[in-house]
Amino acid sequence: MKSTDIRGAFLEFFRSKGHEVVRSSSLIPRNDPTLLFTTAGMVQFKSVFLGEEKRHYTRAATSQKCMRAGGKHNDLENVGHTARHHTFFEMLGNFSFGDYFKKDAILFAWELLTEVYRLPKERLWATIFENDDEAEVLWHELTGIPRDRIVRLGAKDNFWQMGDTGPCGPCSEILIDQGEDVGCGRPDCRVGCDCDRYLEIWNLVFMQFNRSESGTLTPLPKPSIDTGMGLERVSSVLQGKRNNFDTDLFAPIIASIEGASGVPYGKGPDTDISIRVIADHLRAASFLMSDGLAPSNEGRGYVLRRIIRRASRHAKLLGFTGPVLFRLTDSVVETMGGLYPELVQERERASKLLMIEEERFTRTLDQGMRLIDDIIGALRKSGEKIIPGGELFRLYDTFGFPLDLARDIAVDNHLLIDEEGFHREMEIQRERARASWVGEEEAIASVYKELATEIGETVFVGYDTLEAEAVIKAILKEGRVVTEALEGDEVELLLDRTPFYGESGGQVGDTGMISCPGAEIEVTATKKEVGLHAHVARIKWGRIKVWDAVKCSVDREKRMASARNHTATHLLHTALRTVAGEHVKQAGSYVSPDRLRFDFAHFYSLDRKEIEGIESLVNGKVLDNIPVLTQVADIQEALKSGVTALFGEKYGEKVRVVSVPGFSSELCGGTHCRTTGDIGPFVIVSEGSVASGIRRIEALTGKAAYEYLQEKRDELARVAEQLKTDRPHERVEKLLNDLKEAEREVQSLKARAASHDSLSIVEQAREINDVKVLSCRVDSLEQKDLRVLADNVRDRLGSGIIVIASALEGQASLVAMVTPDLTGKYRAGDILRDVAARAGGKGGGKPEMAQGGTRELDRLDKALESVYDMVKSGGNRK
């Protein structure tokens, strides 16, 4: 079976069993800060399993994009060296949310494997949790598997839990015996062996318990099912391949690598590893970038950068000398773009990002080579023979410098590397990553979750009104639930209903007042937490308690300012795509009453003409005064209509569509203007880069935009007044031309002065070991003037060594030069480095010229005098 048929058969099988086939969620779990990437099919259903979200179905099936690279789940370093490890993979899964349980899960799995996929029953095995007698009975009675092919394993292998507390349960793995010729050949080879003979193909999780903080397991009222089967692995079994990379999922990608490199797959173990790494990492990078990610130096973007650089390194091992990955992404798009249209939509952007990142890696690799040369030089001087693990890890972590390359360089230099120390540092970093990406349940099991269960979600009425009557359902003070609060207390109020918008979707929360006959409360912020609106507030006077009836009043001016800015971001998004290109994609936004910020995927800075075009387009729509329409629609129908949705954003079954007819239509839960004319003037105040491939625009609307333009007008008027002209641009242009001419005259005078000074300075040169040496100090020169003077002295000296320093405004600049006939014996970089160090500063450079500086002027003269001793003793030679 082809992989497309395997995937399709899985989804159609479960559709026929009453399951909702759900689209894969993004690789980036936007609303789950506990995860670096989506690592399993259940991630998009986590809130359903936890009872925080209700859906119209109780059975689901998916083919989910997954990534295991970074954070708690990291297979990156194993990829290419094994038959089964991948960074990106697809997980086929079926789920029951309190519907069917063990019996049906086992029956469904057995029917699919044996009747649809036609795997031989006699080769299938099952593992169960060591205490799960019920599962053993079900497997034996429902499928006929002999009891000797049902293996009991411990909690490490066959018990699953979401976190230290919460839903958990035993699991059952289905394995296939691939035969003795696939295994390790040991007589004791059995289920659980690390070889591939007994290959796990499907894991069924029976979520039936809740674990308390004390570790006690209590049965769940509605047990659930979560299963996962790797598409790559089951494809290898059904296609008779012993390596996932030999399946049709990878064949077209590997063929493109073979064609571009001229290296056939199967030529040898080393080149095969490189081809597998490139094929896997191309898929991972393409999918991550299609979900809106860009390479960066932190978080998810850093993992993407590591993946690209590892692939680039292996491309170089195959003989590629320049960027090549960006040319190979078409094979990924052609293989998987039919099922995942985002690959097609983001093809151009992904290709450009890859090219930029490959070029950057080439530069950093060169930096790493220079650093490892320095490390080796220092080891030779000290007589050491082992490159420290800490240094190797620094090269790897900072520059992406691969350990295998460091090992090769060490061998070439008759040195060893401290691999144990390297891996120790790597593990320390992994522990830091695990600590920063905290356990999933820990981040969710909060007081808000408990309150949401107890008091129910907050009803938001703020789309239609800015005032509402409500009841206080709970009060939080310093993170604890209290029953009352007094004057001066800073608290969070949870109400049954509210007109206050809770911060979400990039828009800040509302502020305003809450009052009752016995108190007045100032709301300084509003947050959204697990379906609750938490009103961050201060009791101005009086006393409040739970169940008090209150009146809520949103700050109208600030709400309207936020609405203007939010609607403007929608117009800006469309205008950007119109002016800069359809590849532009929103990468983030921030909407407050004061301003708006919009991050977007683009590769180059916008020029003035483009910015003016965007402003003109937005302001044109403002002048058209188009009604801003909102409606609630079914998510699938909305997406089919062409509405803009953010990749990875979590949407419910029903979504809110905000549209400016004929121009913009987006899924959005924020607050907006009634018409575009309400926005008022729109002005872009800045545009710049915030990450590789990500640009940021900051803009103003309404009163803030008017005040900004008025300030600029007043500033221009003051300039015109000072210049005594009504045409300041022409006057400034003339002044700049005059200034350039004056600077040319100054430089000419300085050059003549330097030429004159060089005559007297050359006379101070000493001859040491048949070499003319000059080391002196000429104060009050800037760095560039000092360089001109040194050039003149060198030319007049003809042959020799020159070091000149100049002190100016509390610091000194240093220049060292060695004429070409002497660089075989002396190097300016070494001399300058030594002199600068003696003067308490830093410096370095090339054999013929080097520069540096220091702030410790009291050490300067002695350091300059040391040059003569250095040459006399033959120091700092090559």
C-alpha positions in Angstrom: 0.0 0.0 0.0 1.1 3.5 -0.7 1.4 5.8 2.2 -1.5 8.0 0.9 -3.7 4.8 0.8 -2.5 3.8 4.3 -3.4 7.2 5.7 -6.7 7.4 3.8 -7.7 3.9 4.8 -7.1 4.7 8.5 -9.3 7.8 8.4 -12.0 6.3 6.3 -12.1 3.2 8.6 -12.7 5.3 11.7 -15.2 7.5 9.8 -17.2 4.4 9.2 -17.1 3.7 12.9 -18.8 7.0 13.8 -15.6 9.1 14.3 -15.3 12.7 13.3 -12.2 13.1 11.1 -10.5 16.2 12.5 -7.9 18.2 10.6 -4.3 18.1 11.9 -3.5 21.0 14.2 -0.4 23.1 13.9 3.0 21.9 15.0 3.1 24.9 17.2 0.6 24.5 20.1 -0.3 28.2 20.5 -2.5 27.8 23.5 -0.3 25.4 25.4 2.8 27.0 26.8 3.8 23.7 28.4 4.8 22.2 25.0 7.5 23.2 22.6 5.9 21.4 19.7 2.9 19.2 19.0 4.3 15.8 19.9 1.3 13.5 19.7 -2.2 13.3 18.3 -3.8 13.9 21.6 -2.3 17.4 22.1 -5.1 19.2 20.2 -7.7 17.3 22.3 -6.0 17.9 25.7 -8.6 20.4 26.9 -11.3 17.9 25.9 -9.7 15.1 27.9 -9.4 17.4 30.9 -13.1 18.4 30.7 -12.3 22.0 29.9 -13.8 22.0 26.4 -16.9 20.4 24.9 -17.2 19.4 21.3 -20.1 18.1 19.2 -18.5 14.7 18.8 -17.3 12.1 21.3 -15.2 10.1 18.8 -12.4 11.5 16.6 -9.7 10.4 14.2 -6.7 12.3 12.9 -3.5 12.2 10.9 -1.5 14.6 13.1 1.7 16.5 12.2 4.2 15.9 15.0 7.6 17.1 15.9 10.1 15.6 18.4 13.1 17.9 18.5 13.9 20.0 21.5 12.3 20.3 25.0 11.3 17.0 26.7 10.9 15.1 23.4 14.1 15.3 21.4 15.2 12.7 18.7 17.3 15.2 16.8 20.8 13.6 17.3 19.5 10.1 16.5 18.1 11.0 13.1 20.0 9.5 10.2 21.8 6.9 12.4 18.8 4.7 13.0 16.0 3.2 10.9 13.1 4.7 12.9 14.0 8.1 14.4 12.6 11.3 12.9 12.1 14.9 13.9 8.9 15.3 11.9 6.4 12.5 11.6 2.7 11.8 11.2 0.7 10.1 13.9 -2.5 8.3 13.0 -4.8 8.2 16.0 -8.3 7.5 17.1 -9.9 9.0 20.3 -12.8 8.4 22.5 -14.0 11.1 24.9 -16.0 9.1 27.4 -17.6 7.1 24.7 -16.1 3.6 24.0 -13.3 2.0 26.0 -11.0 -1.0 26.0 -13.2 -3.5 24.2 -14.0 -1.3 21.2 -10.4 0.1 21.0 -9.0 -3.4 20.8 -11.6 -4.5 18.3 -11.1 -1.5 16.0 -7.3 -1.8 16.1 -7.5 -5.6 15.3 -10.0 -5.2 12.5 -8.0 -2.4 10.8 -4.7 -4.2 11.0 -5.9 -7.6 10.0 -8.8 -7.0 7.6 -8.0 -3.6 6.1 -4.2 -3.6 6.2 -4.2 -7.5 6.0 -1.3 -8.0 8.3 -0.9 -11.7 9.2 -2.6 -12.4 12.6 0.0 -15.0 13.6 2.8 -12.4 13.5 1.0 -9.9 15.8 1.7 -9.5 19.5 0.3 -7.4 22.3 1.8 -5.9 25.4 -0.2 -4.9 28.4 0.4 -3.2 31.8 1.6 -5.8 34.3 -1.6 -5.5 36.5 -4.1 -5.1 33.6 -5.9 -8.5 33.8 -8.9 -7.0 31.9 -6.8 -6.2 28.9 -5.3 -9.7 28.7 -8.8 -11.2 28.8 -10.1 -8.9 26.1 -7.1 -9.4 23.8 -7.4 -13.2 24.1 -11.2 -13.5 23.8 -11.8 -10.8 21.1 -8.9 -11.5 18.8 -7.8 -15.0 19.5 -4.2 -14.0 20.2 -2.6 -16.8 22.3 -1.8 -15.8 25.8 1.9 -16.5 25.2 1.8 -13.6 22.7 0.3 -11.2 25.3 3.3 -9.8 27.2 3.0 -8.0 30.6 5.4 -5.0 31.0 5.9 -2.5 33.8 4.9 1.1 34.2 7.9 2.4 32.3 6.7 0.8 29.1 3.0 0.4 29.6 1.5 3.1 31.8 0.7 6.6 30.5 0.1 9.8 32.3 -0.4 13.4 31.2 1.6 14.8 34.2 2.4 14.1 37.8 -1.3 14.4 38.5 -4.4 14.1 36.4 -5.7 11.6 33.8 -3.7 8.5 33.4 -4.0 4.8 32.7 -2.4 1.6 31.4 -1.6 1.2 27.7 -1.4 -1.7 25.3 1.1 -1.8 22.4 0.6 -3.9 19.3 3.8 -5.3 17.8 4.6 -7.3 14.7 7.2 -10.0 14.6 9.3 -9.2 11.5 11.3 -12.5 11.7 14.6 -13.7 13.0 16.5 -12.3 10.0 15.5 -8.8 11.1 16.5 -9.2 14.7 19.7 -9.2 16.7 20.1 -13.0 16.5 20.6 -13.5 20.2 18.9 -16.6 21.6 17.2 -14.5 24.3 15.7 -12.0 21.8 12.1 -11.3 22.8 9.5 -8.6 23.1 11.2 -5.6 24.7 14.5 -6.2 22.9 16.1 -3.1 21.4 16.3 -4.7 17.9 13.6 -4.4 15.3 12.4 -7.9 15.2 9.4 -7.2 17.5 8.4 -3.8 16.1 5.8 -1.6 17.9 3.3 -0.3 15.4 0.4 1.0 17.5 -0.1 2.2 21.1 -3.5 2.1 22.7 -3.9 4.2 25.9 -6.7 3.3 28.3 -7.3 6.6 30.2 -9.2 5.3 33.1 -7.7 6.8 36.3 -7.1 10.2 37.9 -3.9 10.5 39.9 -4.1 12.7 43.0 -1.1 14.7 44.5 -0.7 11.9 47.0 -0.4 9.4 44.1 -3.7 7.7 44.7 -5.5 6.4 41.6 -9.2 6.8 41.4 -11.4 5.6 38.5 -12.5 8.3 36.1 -16.3 8.6 35.7 -15.9 8.5 31.9 -12.8 6.6 30.8 -11.4 7.6 27.4 -9.2 6.3 24.7 -6.1 7.9 23.1 -4.2 5.9 20.4 -1.2 6.6 18.2 0.4 4.8 15.2 3.3 6.4 13.4 2.6 6.6 9.6 6.2 6.2 8.7 6.6 3.0 10.8 3.4 1.3 9.6 4.2 2.2 6.0 7.6 0.5 6.3 5.8 -2.7 7.5 3.1 -2.6 4.8 5.6 -1.8 2.1 8.0 -4.5 3.2 10.9 -2.1 4.1 13.2 -2.5 7.0 14.0 1.2 7.2 11.4 4.1 7.3 13.6 6.0 4.9 13.0 3.4 2.2 9.3 4.0 2.1 7.5 6.1 -0.5 7.2 8.9 2.1 10.9 9.6 1.7 11.7 8.2 -1.8 11.0 11.3 -3.8 12.9 13.5 -1.4 15.9 11.2 -1.4 15.8 11.0 -5.2 16.0 14.8 -5.3 19.1 14.8 -3.0 20.7 12.1 -5.2 20.1 14.1 -8.3 21.5 17.3 -6.9 24.5 15.8 -5.2 25.4 13.0 -7.7 25.8 10.7 -4.7 23.5 7.6 -4.9 21.7 6.4 -1.8 23.2 3.1 -0.7 26.8 4.1 -1.8 28.1 3.8 1.8 27.1 4.2 5.4 28.5 7.7 5.9 26.8 9.2 2.8 23.6 7.3 3.6 23.5 8.9 7.0 23.9 12.4 5.4 21.2 11.7 2.9 18.8 10.5 5.6 19.5 13.5 7.8 18.8 15.9 4.9 15.6 14.2 3.9 14.2 14.1 7.4 15.3 17.7 8.2 13.9 19.0 4.9 10.5 17.7 6.0 10.8 19.1 9.5 12.0 22.6 8.3 9.4 22.8 5.5 6.5 21.9 7.9 7.6 24.2 10.7 8.0 27.2 8.3 4.6 26.4 6.7 3.2 26.8 10.2 4.6 30.3 10.4 7.9 29.6 12.3 11.2 31.3 11.4 14.7 30.5 12.5 15.8 32.5 15.6 18.1 32.3 18.6 15.5 31.2 21.2 12.7 28.7 21.8 11.1 27.0 18.8 12.9 29.2 16.3 16.2 28.0 17.7 15.2 24.4 17.3 14.4 25.1 13.7 17.7 26.8 13.2 19.5 23.7 14.7 17.6 21.5 12.3 18.5 23.6 9.2 22.1 23.8 10.2 22.4 20.1 10.9 21.0 19.5 7.4 23.3 22.1 5.9 26.3 20.5 7.6 25.4 17.1 6.0 24.9 18.8 2.7 28.5 20.0 2.9 29.6 16.4 3.7 27.9 15.3 0.4 30.0 17.8 -1.5 27.7 20.8 -1.7 29.7 24.0 -1.4 26.8 26.6 -1.3 23.2 26.8 -0.2 21.2 23.9 -1.6 18.4 23.0 0.9 16.2 25.8 -0.5 16.3 24.1 -3.9 15.3 20.7 -2.5 12.1 21.8 -0.7 10.0 21.3 -3.9 10.3 17.5 -3.3 8.6 17.9 0.1 5.9 20.1 -1.3 5.2 17.7 -4.2 5.2 14.7 -1.9 2.9 16.1 0.8 1.4 19.3 -0.5 -1.8 17.6 -1.6 -2.8 16.8 2.0 -1.2 19.8 3.6 -2.0 22.9 1.4 0.0 25.2 3.8 3.2 23.7 2.2 2.1 24.9 -1.2 1.0 28.3 0.2 4.3 28.9 2.0 6.6 27.4 -0.6 8.2 30.7 -1.6 8.6 32.0 1.9 10.1 28.7 3.2 12.6 28.6 0.2 13.8 32.1 0.9 14.1 31.5 4.6 16.2 28.4 4.0 18.5 30.2 1.6 19.1 33.1 4.1 19.7 30.6 7.0 22.1 28.5 4.9 24.1 31.6 4.0 24.2 32.6 7.6 25.3 29.2 8.7 28.2 29.3 6.2 29.4 32.4 7.9 29.0 31.0 11.4 30.8 27.8 10.4 33.7 29.9 9.3 33.7 31.6 12.7 33.6 28.2 14.4 36.6 27.1 12.4 38.6 30.1 13.5 37.7 29.4 17.2 38.6 25.8 17.0 41.9 26.8 15.5 42.5 29.1 18.5 41.6 26.2 20.9 44.0 23.8 19.2 46.7 26.5 19.3 46.2 27.0 23.0 46.3 23.2 23.6 49.6 22.9 21.7 51.2 25.6 23.8 50.1 23.9 27.0 51.0 20.5 25.8 47.4 19.1 26.3 46.0 16.5 23.9 42.3 16.6 24.6 39.8 19.3 23.4 37.6 20.0 26.5 34.0 19.0 26.3 32.9 22.5 27.5 34.6 24.1 24.5 33.1 21.7 22.1 29.6 22.3 23.5 30.1 26.1 23.3 31.0 25.7 19.6 28.0 23.5 19.1 25.5 25.6 21.0 26.7 29.0 19.8 27.7 28.3 16.2 25.9 25.0 15.5 29.4 23.5 15.0 28.9 19.8 14.7 30.6 17.4 17.1 31.5 15.0 14.2 33.3 17.9 12.4 35.2 18.7 15.6 36.2 15.1 15.9 37.5 15.0 12.4 39.6 18.2 12.9 40.9 16.7 16.2 42.1 13.6 14.4 43.8 15.6 11.7 45.7 17.5 14.5 46.6 14.2 16.4 44.3 15.3 19.3 41.4 13.6 21.2 38.0 15.2 22.1 36.3 15.0 25.5 33.0 13.5 24.2 31.8 12.6 27.7 32.2 16.2 28.8 30.4 17.4 25.7 27.4 15.1 26.4 27.4 16.1 30.0 27.0 19.8 29.0 24.3 18.7 26.5 22.4 16.9 29.3 22.6 20.0 31.5 21.1 22.1 28.7 18.3 19.5 28.2 17.6 19.6 31.9 17.3 23.4 31.6 14.9 22.9 28.7 12.8 20.5 30.7 12.7 22.9 33.5 11.6 25.8 31.3 9.0 23.8 29.4 7.2 22.6 32.6 5.1 19.5 32.9 1.8 19.8 31.1 -0.5 19.2 34.0 1.5 21.5 36.3 0.8 24.5 34.1 -3.0 23.7 33.9 -3.8 22.6 37.4 -4.2 26.1 38.8 -6.7 27.9 40.9 -8.4 29.1 37.7 -9.1 25.6 36.6 -10.6 24.7 39.9 -12.8 27.8 39.9 -13.9 27.3 36.4 -15.2 23.8 37.4 -16.8 25.2 40.5 -18.5 28.5 39.3 -18.6 28.0 35.5 -17.3 30.1 32.7 -17.8 33.9 32.5 -20.4 35.1 30.0 -18.9 37.9 27.9 -21.5 40.5 26.8 -18.9 43.2 25.8 -19.5 43.0 22.1 -22.9 44.7 22.5 -22.5 46.8 25.6 -19.9 48.5 27.8 -22.1 48.4 30.9 -23.7 45.4 32.6 -25.1 44.1 35.9 -23.2 41.1 37.3 -22.6 39.0 40.4 -19.3 38.4 42.1 -18.7 34.6 42.0 -15.2 34.5 43.4 -12.5 36.8 44.8 -8.7 36.0 44.5 -6.2 37.7 46.7 -2.5 36.9 46.3 -3.4 33.8 44.4 -5.8 32.5 47.1 -9.6 32.3 47.1 -11.1 34.7 49.7 -14.7 35.5 50.5 -14.4 39.3 50.9 -12.0 42.2 50.2 -11.6 45.7 51.9 -10.4 49.1 50.9 -6.9 49.2 49.5 -6.9 45.4 48.7 -5.5 44.3 45.3 -7.6 41.4 44.0 -9.0 39.5 41.0 -12.7 39.4 40.7 -14.5 36.6 38.9 -18.1 37.5 37.8 -20.9 35.5 36.3 -21.0 37.9 33.3 -18.9 40.9 32.2 -18.6 43.6 29.5 -14.8 43.7 30.1 -12.8 42.1 27.3 -10.2 39.7 28.6 -6.7 40.0 27.1 -6.4 37.6 24.2 -5.7 37.5 20.4 -3.0 40.2 20.9 -5.6 42.7 22.3 -5.0 44.0 25.8 -7.8 43.6 28.3 -10.3 46.4 29.2 -10.0 48.7 32.2 -12.8 50.6 34.0 -14.9 50.6 37.1 -17.0 48.1 39.1 -19.3 49.4 41.8 -22.0 48.5 44.3 -23.8 50.4 47.0 -21.0 49.5 49.5 -17.8 49.9 47.4 -16.1 51.2 44.3 -13.5 49.1 42.5 -11.0 50.2 39.8 -10.3 47.6 37.2 -6.7 48.0 35.9 -6.6 45.0 33.6 -8.7 42.0 32.5 -7.3 38.5 31.8 -8.7 35.4 30.2 -8.0 32.2 32.2 -9.5 28.8 31.3 -12.8 30.4 30.2 -12.9 32.9 33.1 -12.5 36.7 32.9 -10.3 37.7 35.8 -10.7 41.4 36.6 -7.5 42.7 38.1 -8.7 45.4 40.5 -8.1 47.6 43.5 -10.8 48.4 46.1 -10.9 52.2 46.1 -13.2 52.4 49.1 -15.7 50.1 50.9 -16.0 46.4 51.2 -17.1 43.6 48.8 -17.9 40.0 49.3 -18.8 36.9 47.2 -22.4 37.1 45.7 -22.5 40.8 45.8 -24.4 42.3 42.9 -22.3 44.9 41.1 -22.4 47.3 38.1 -19.6 47.0 35.5 -18.5 50.0 33.4 -15.8 49.7 30.8 -13.6 52.7 30.1 -15.3 53.8 26.9 -12.4 55.9 25.5 -9.8 53.2 25.9 -12.1 50.5 24.5 -12.8 52.6 21.4 -9.1 53.3 21.0 -8.3 49.6 21.1 -11.1 48.9 18.7 -9.7 51.4 16.2 -6.3 49.8 16.5 -7.6 46.3 16.1 -9.7 47.0 13.0 -6.6 48.8 11.6 -4.5 45.7 12.0 -6.9 43.8 9.8 -6.7 46.5 7.1 -2.9 46.6 7.5 -2.6 42.9 7.1 -4.5 43.0 3.7 -2.6 46.1 2.6 0.7 44.4 3.4 -0.2 41.4 1.3 -1.3 43.7 -1.5 1.8 45.9 -1.5 4.6 43.5 -0.4 3.3 40.2 -1.8 0.9 37.3 -1.0 3.6 35.5 0.9 3.2 38.0 3.8 1.8 36.3 6.8 0.9 37.6 10.3 3.5 36.4 12.9 2.0 38.2 15.9 0.3 41.4 16.9 -0.3 43.7 19.9 -3.3 46.0 20.2 -3.7 48.5 23.0 -5.4 51.9 23.3 -2.1 53.7 22.6 -0.8 51.9 19.5 -0.8 48.8 17.4 2.1 46.5 16.6 2.0 44.0 13.7 4.7 41.3 13.1 4.8 39.7 9.7 6.8 37.2 7.7 8.8 39.1 5.0 12.5 39.0 4.0 13.4 42.7 3.3 12.8 46.0 4.9 10.0 48.0 3.4 11.1 51.1 1.5 9.5 54.5 1.8 7.4 54.0 -1.3 6.0 50.7 0.0 5.2 52.2 3.4 3.5 55.1 1.7 1.5 52.7 -0.4 0.4 50.7 2.6 -0.7 53.9 4.5 -2.5 55.2 1.4 -4.4 51.9 1.0 -5.5 51.7 4.7 -6.5 55.4 4.8 -8.4 55.0 1.6 -10.5 52.2 3.2 -11.0 54.5 6.2 -12.3 57.3 4.0 -14.7 54.8 2.3 -16.3 54.3 5.7 -17.1 50.7 5.1 -19.3 48.8 7.7 -17.3 46.3 9.7 -19.4 43.1 9.9 -19.2 40.3 12.4 -20.9 37.0 12.3 -20.6 33.6 14.0 -20.0 30.7 11.6 -19.0 27.0 11.5 -15.2 26.7 11.4 -15.1 24.5 8.3 -17.5 26.7 6.4 -15.6 29.8 7.3 -12.3 28.3 6.1 -13.9 27.2 2.8 -15.1 30.8 2.2 -11.4 32.0 2.2 -11.4 33.8 5.5 -7.9 34.5 6.9 -7.0 32.2 9.9 -3.7 32.2 11.8 -1.7 29.0 11.5 -1.6 27.2 14.8 -4.3 29.3 16.5 -6.8 27.2 18.4 -10.3 27.7 17.1 -13.5 26.1 18.3 -16.3 24.5 16.2 -18.0 28.0 16.0 -15.9 31.0 15.1 -16.3 34.7 14.9 -15.6 36.2 11.4 -14.8 39.9 11.2 -14.9 41.3 7.7 -14.6 44.6 5.8 -16.6 43.6 2.7 -14.6 43.6 -0.5 -11.3 44.0 1.3 -10.6 41.9 4.5 -12.1 38.9 6.3 -10.4 37.2 9.3 -11.3 34.9 12.2 -11.1 37.1 15.3 -12.5 37.3 18.8 -11.4 40.9 19.4 -13.4 44.1 19.6 -13.8 46.3 16.5 -15.1 49.5 15.1 -18.7 49.8 13.6 -17.3 51.3 10.4 -13.8 51.8 9.0 -14.3 55.6 9.2 -14.3 55.3 13.0 -10.5 54.4 12.8 -9.6 58.0 11.8 -6.1 58.8 10.5 -3.7 55.8 10.2 0.1 56.4 10.3 3.0 54.0 10.4 5.7 55.3 12.8 8.3 52.5 12.4 9.2 49.4 10.5 12.1 47.1 11.3 13.4 43.5 11.8 12.7 41.6 15.0 14.0 38.1 13.9 15.2 36.3 10.8 12.5 36.7 8.2 10.2 38.6 10.6 9.5 42.3 10.3 7.5 44.6 12.6 5.3 47.6 11.9 4.2 50.0 14.7 1.4 52.3 13.9 -1.1 54.8 15.4 -4.7 55.6 14.7 -7.3 58.2 15.7 -6.3 60.8 18.2 -2.8 59.3 18.7 -2.1 59.5 15.0 -3.4 63.1 14.8 -1.2 64.1 17.7 1.8 62.4 16.2 1.3 64.2 12.8 0.8 67.5 14.7 4.0 67.0 16.6 5.9 66.3 13.3 4.3 69.4 11.7 5.4 71.5 14.7 8.9 70.1 14.6 9.2 70.9 10.9 7.9 74.4 11.6 10.6 74.9 14.3 13.3 73.7 11.9 12.1 76.1 9.2 12.1 78.9 11.7 15.6 78.2 12.8 16.8 78.0 9.2 14.9 81.2 8.4 13.2 79.6 5.3 9.9 78.3 4.3 11.6 75.6 2.2 13.7 73.7 4.9 14.5 70.7 2.7 16.4 72.8 0.2 18.2 74.7 2.9 19.2 71.5 4.7 20.5 70.0 1.5 22.7 73.1 0.9 24.0 73.0 4.4 24.9 69.3 4.1 26.8 70.0 0.8 28.6 72.8 2.5 29.5 70.5 5.4 30.8 67.8 3.1 33.0 70.3 1.4 34.3 71.6 4.7 35.1 68.0 5.8 37.0 67.4 2.6 39.1 70.5 3.4 39.7 69.3 6.9 40.8 65.9 5.7 43.2 67.5 3.2 44.7 69.6 6.0 45.0 66.5 8.3 46.7 64.5 5.5 49.3 67.3 5.0 49.8 67.5 8.8 50.2 63.7 9.0 52.7 63.8 6.2 54.7 66.4 8.0 54.4 64.7 11.4 55.5 61.4 9.9 58.9 62.9 8.9 59.8 63.7 12.5 58.3 60.4 13.8 60.3 58.2 11.4 63.5 59.8 12.9 62.6 58.1 16.2 62.9 54.6 14.8 65.4 52.2 16.3 67.2 49.4 14.5 67.0 46.0 16.4 68.3 42.8 14.9 68.5 44.5 11.5 64.8 45.5 11.7 63.6 49.2 12.0 61.3 49.4 15.0 59.1 52.4 15.9 56.8 52.5 18.9 55.5 55.9 20.0 52.5 57.9 21.2 50.8 60.8 19.4 47.8 62.0 21.4 44.5 63.7 20.3 44.0 61.7 17.1 40.8 59.9 16.3 41.1 56.2 15.1 40.9 57.0 11.4 43.4 59.8 11.7 45.8 57.6 13.6 45.5 55.0 10.8 46.4 57.7 8.2 49.4 58.7 10.2 50.6 55.1 10.6 50.2 54.6 6.8 52.4 57.6 6.2 55.0 56.4 8.7 55.1 52.9 7.1 55.5 54.3 3.6 58.4 56.6 4.8 60.0 53.8 6.8 60.0 51.4 3.8 60.7 48.3 5.9 60.0 47.8 9.6 57.6 47.4 12.5 55.4 50.3 13.7 53.2 50.7 16.8 51.5 54.0 17.4 49.0 54.9 20.1 46.9 58.0 20.6 45.0 59.1 23.7 41.8 61.0 23.3 39.0 61.7 25.8 40.0 59.1 28.4 40.8 56.2 26.0 43.6 55.3 23.6 43.6 53.8 20.2 46.5 51.6 19.0 47.7 50.7 15.5 50.4 48.2 14.6 51.9 47.6 11.2 54.5 45.2 9.8 55.8 45.7 6.3 55.2 42.7 3.9 58.9 41.7 3.8 58.8 41.0 7.6 55.4 39.2 8.0 57.1 35.8 7.6 58.9 36.5 10.9 56.6 39.0 12.8 52.8 39.5 12.8 51.1 42.8 13.5 48.1 41.0 15.1 50.3 39.2 17.6 52.3 42.3 18.4 49.2 44.5 18.9 47.5 41.8 21.0 50.5 41.7 23.4 50.8 45.5 23.6 47.1 46.0 24.2 47.0 43.3 26.9 50.0 45.0 28.7 48.0 48.3 28.5 44.9 46.6 30.0 43.1 46.6 26.7 42.3 44.4 23.7 43.3 44.2 20.1 44.2 42.0 17.2 44.2 41.8 13.4 46.1 40.5 10.4 49.8 39.9 9.8 50.3 43.3 8.2 47.9 45.5 10.2 46.1 45.3 13.5 44.1 47.7 15.8 43.1 47.9 19.4 42.4 50.1 22.4 42.6 50.6 26.1 41.1 52.9 28.8 44.1 52.4 31.2 46.2 55.3 30.0 48.7 55.1 32.9 49.9 51.7 31.5 50.2 52.9 27.9 53.8 54.2 27.8 55.3 51.1 29.4 53.3 48.9 27.0 54.7 50.8 24.0 58.2 50.5 25.3 57.8 46.7 25.5 57.7 46.5 21.7 61.4 47.0 21.5 62.1 44.3 24.1 59.7 42.0 22.2 61.6 42.4 18.9 64.9 42.1 20.7 64.0 38.8 22.2 62.4 37.5 19.0 58.9 37.3 20.7 55.6 37.1 18.9 57.0 35.3 15.9 55.0 33.2 13.6 
